[in-house]
């Protein structure tokens, strides 16, 4: 029965995402686009800074604002991370992560911007704090004003970008809620950075912050994670120091920490899979279990189910720090799923919840019209379809209305 329910849910989602809420890439003059190029002049850095921006599909609704993921080494990782955010947060009914804006920052002087301290053998190094000032005082306000972003932010970086991500967590933790550091250059400036990091992880309260650490396989031949800590050769130092960092992070008071070792991926190959795992780690509380709608062994009354949906989004609101109402597409799917099992009270309650939360959306009135049509209440269906047309929906709803009115 559970397998059948899962199959039915997949069919419902497949049908919905090709009708009321289409999932297509932006098509501009016959070209598929996934983002836009933007830039601003930085007084802090005295140069023009370019960044690429991915907007989620929900950005078409001008009443919505979105969390932001800031991505270092942007030109190297934009395509993969934007694609993952779309797949995990929008495509095919997925809600594993929240719909988010991705801001991928391109480099001008990577050595300067991403390193936390100057070293004699690397000119222009040590400008991380100045780059942080650019992000805090110039880039973030610009993104908030132009792209309707919220104050909930994630920072993702690899290699030197991973080093910068750790530096930001330890010295400017208030700027981001989440940090994904992928195989950071942990031995920067000898081992001074690592020692400071361990001390700060031990001293600082990082309650409410989340860190995911991705560790590439740099094990010398013949060694494993279980044996490398006893090794003393320099070629195993990086992995040994990464393990020291994980121990310090696990013991850090209040920090929500996770990490993963990738035995099949080297330093340059690890960013994609570690970013994916990191995103999955950040948001275990975001996804609503849609299959609960098919639980015939423990059926839930409409009122209790609506309360469950509202409680789930109240928890999301608490974590984000601002109100998030139940997602329109999720509630629509749950309503259609209820219809499929002839739970009319639950379906009606869900469609009404969407109308209450999204009174300007044509889709919610179309959905209630479909409910009335399937219930045999033709006049009420006609009324809802007419309202949908007034809100902006056209061809599909008009066809439904014409069939009911005999036109």
N, C-alpha and C positions, 0 to 999 in steps of 0.2 A: 504493500500500500504506500509506504513512504517513497519508494522508487517511482511509483506512478505519480504521486504528488509532485515530486521533483521534476518529472518529465512534463507534467501539465503546466507547472510554473514556467519552465523554459519556453514552452509554446506560447504562453500568455505574453511573456516578455518580448519574444520575437515578434509577435503580432503588434504589440503596443509600440515598439520602437520603430516600426515601419509605417505607423499611421499617425496618431495624434502627436507624438513626440519623435520626430525623425532625427536620426543620428548621421549626419553627413558632414564631411569636411567642407570648409568654406570654399566656394567656387567663384573665382574672380577672373572674368575674361577667359574662361576655359582652363584656368590654372588652379590646382588645389593648393591652398595656403594653410599653414598651421600657426602663423604668427605675424607680427609686424615689427618693423625696425623703428626704434625711437632713440632719442639722445637728449642730453642736456649739457650745458656748460657748467663745470664744477669750479666754483671760486676756491674751494678747499684744495683741489688738486691742480688748478690752473690749466685745465684742458677740457676738451669736449669728450664726454663719455657716452659710448653707444651701448645700448642694451636691446635685447630681443624680448618681445612680450607675447605670451600665449594667453588668450582669453577663453574661459570655459564657455560652453554653449549657452549656459544660463545667463551670460552677460547680455544677451539680447533683451532680457527683462531689465529695464532701467531702474526698477525699484530695488534690485538686489545688489549687495556688496559681497565680496569674496575674500577668503584668506589668501595670503601671498606666499609663494615659495621663491626665495632668492637663490639663484644658482650661480656659483663661481665657475670660472673658465667656461663662460656661457656658450661660446661657439662650438666647443667640443662636446657638450652634453645636452644642449637644448632639444635636439630632435628626439632623443631617447626619453628624456624626463618629461617633456611635454606630451609625448605619445603615451607614456605610462599614466600620467595624470588623467588624460582623456579616457584611456581604457579602464582604469580603476575607479574613476569618479563619474563617468558619464555614459560610456558606450554600453549598449546592450542591457541597460537597466542597472549597471553596476553602481554601488555606493560604498565601496570599500574605503575610499578616501573622499573628503569633501571636494566639491568643485572648487578649483583654485586658479588664481592667476599665477603664471610662471614668469619671473623676471630674470632673464639670463644675462649676466654682466660680461661684456667682452673685455679682454685685456688690452691695456696700452703698455704698462710696465709691470709685468707679473711679479718680478723679483721684488720690486718696491712695495707693491700693494699687499701681497699675501704673506710676507714674512714678518714675524713679530719683533725681531731685534736685528740690529746691524751686525754683520760679521765681516772681518777684514778681507777675506778672500772673495767676497761677492759684492761688488760696488752697487750702490743704490738700494741695498737691502734694509729692512727694518721699518717699513712705512705702514704697517698694518693698522695702527691706531689712527693715522691720518685717513686711510681708506675707510675705516669704520666711521669716522666723522663725516666723510662724504656720503656714506650710505644713510646715516642717521639724520643728518641735517639737510641733505639735498635730495637724494634719490627717493627715500621713503615718503617724504611729504609730496614729492612730485607724483609718485605712483598713487598715493591716496587721493590726491585731487583729481587726477586725470582718469583713473581706471576704477574708481569705486571699490577700493580695497578696504579691508578691515584691519584692525591692529593685531590680528592673530597671524604670526609669521613663522616660517621655517627656513633655515639656512642649510644649504647642501654644498659640500666641497670635497674635492679629491686631491690627494698628494699635498702640494703646498696649499691648495684650497682646503683640504682637510685640516691642515695645520692652522690656517686662519680660522676655521670653524671652531676648533678647540680653544684657540686664543680668545675668540669672541665670547664663547660660553663662560670662560673663566674670568674674563675682565669686563665684559659688557653684557652680562647674561640677560639684562632686562630688555634687550632689543629683539630677542626671538623667543618663541615658546619651545621650538623644536630644533635640534641640531643633528645633522647626518654627516659624520666625518668618515671619509672613505680612504683607508690606507694612508693616514697622514704622515708627513715627514717628521716623525717623532724625535729624531736625533738632531733637530736643528740646534745650531750653536753649541756643538758638543752634546752634552746631555743637560744643559741648563734649562731648556724649555721643559723637558720631562720632569725634572726635579721640582720646578716651580708648579707645574701642573699637578703633580701628586700632592704637594703641600696645600694648594688651593682647593683641590677636591676634598681634602681632609678637613680643611678649616671652614669652607664656605657652605652655607645652607643653600641648596639649589632646588628647594621644594617647588613643584609645579613645572620644572624643566625636564625635557626628555632628550636623551642622547642615544643615538645608534652609532656603533663603531663597526665598520667593515674592515676585515683584516685579510690582505692578500697572502698567498702562499709564497713566502720567501725562505722557507726552510731549506737549509743545505741538505744535500743527499745523505740519507741514512738517519736523519733526525725526525722526530715527530713532536707534536705539541707537548707530549708527556715527558720527552727526554731533552728538549732544547734548553730548558731552564738550567740544566746542569752543565751545559756547554760553555766554554769560555772563549771560543774563537770569535774574531770580529765579524766574520761573515754571517753569524747567527744573531748579532747584536740587535738588529732592528726588530726581529720577531720576539726576542726576549724582552725588549723594552715595551713592545706593544702589549705583551702579557702583563707587565708591571702596571701599565696604564689601565688595563681592564680591571685588575684587582683594586686599584685605587678608586676607579669609578663605581665599582660594585659596592664599595664601602662608604661612598659619599652620601652624606645625610640628605634625604629628600629627593635625590636625583633619580628619575625613572630611566634606568640604563639597560641597554641590550647590546649584544655584540655577536658577530658571527665570523668564523674563519672559513675561507674559501679554498679548499685544497686543490681545486682544478683551475684556479684563476691567479695570474700573476698581477703585478702592480698596474699595468696598463689595461689588462682585460677585466678587472674587477668592478669598474664603476657602474656598469649597467645593472648587473645582478645585485650588487650591494645597495644601489639606490632603490631598486624594487623591494628588496627585503626591508630596507629602512622605512620606506613609505608604509609598508604593511605593519611594521612595528609601531609606528606613531599613532595609528588610529584604530585600535581594536574595539573601541567604544563607539565608533561612528556608524557601523553597518547595522541595519535592522534585519532581523531574521524573518524574511518574507514567507518562509515555508510554514510558519506557525499558523498561517491562515488555513492550511489543509489538515491541521491536527484534529482528526476525528475522535481520537481517544480522549482528548482533553479540550472539547470545544469551549469557546469563550463567547459570552454574550456580547452584543454590539457595544453596549456602554462600557464594559470592562476592556474590550479591545481598543476602543478609542482612547481610554485612559492609559493603556499600555503605550500606544503610539505617542501620545502627548508626553508621557513620562520619559520616553526614550529621547525625545528632542529637548526636553527640559534638562536632561543630563548633558546633551551636546551643548546647550546654551551655557550651562555652568562652566564647561571646559573652555569654550571659546571666550567667555566673558561678555557676551551679548546675546540677545534673543535670536533664536533660530526656530522658525515655525516648521511643522512637518512638511517634508519635501513634496512638491506637487506631483511629480511623476511617480514617486513611491506610493503615495496615497491613491493615485489613479490605478496603479497596478493592483494594489490590494483590493480596491473596489471591484475591478474586473475579475480578480480571482474569486472574490466572494460571490459574484454573479455566476461564475462558472460552476459553483457547488450549490447554487440556489439559496444562498444565505442572504435573503433580500434585506433584512433589517441591518445587517452589517454593511452591505454594499451601500445602502441609502445613507447610513451614518457617515461612511467614508467620503462619499461624494459631497455630502453637505459640509464636512470638515474642510474639503478643498475649496468650496465656494466661500466659506467664512474666511479662509486664509488668503485666497487669491481671487478677490471679487472682480478684478480687471482681466482675468484670463478667459479667453473664449473656450478653451479646452475643458474647463471644469463644468461649464454649462452644457457643452456637448455631451460630456460623460453622463450628467444627470438626465439629459434627454434620451441617451441610449438606455439608461435604466428604466425610464418610464415606457419607452417603446417596447422593451422586452417584457415589461410588466403588463402590457396591454392597455396602458393609459395614454392613448394617442393624443388627446388634447394637451395634456401636461407635457408630453414629449415635444409637441409643436411649439409650445410656449418657451421651453428651454432652448430649442434650436434657434428660435428667433432672437433670444437673448444672446446666444453665442455669435450670431451674425452681427448683432449690434456691437459686440466687443471686438470684432475684427476677423473672426474665422469666415472663410468664404466658400470655396468650391465644394469641399467634402460635406460640410454641413448643409449647404444649399441642396445638394443631391438628396440627402436624407430627408430634408424638409419637403422637397418636391414629391418624393415617393409617398410621404404621409398625406399630403394635401391633394394628390392626384394630378399634379401639374405636369 
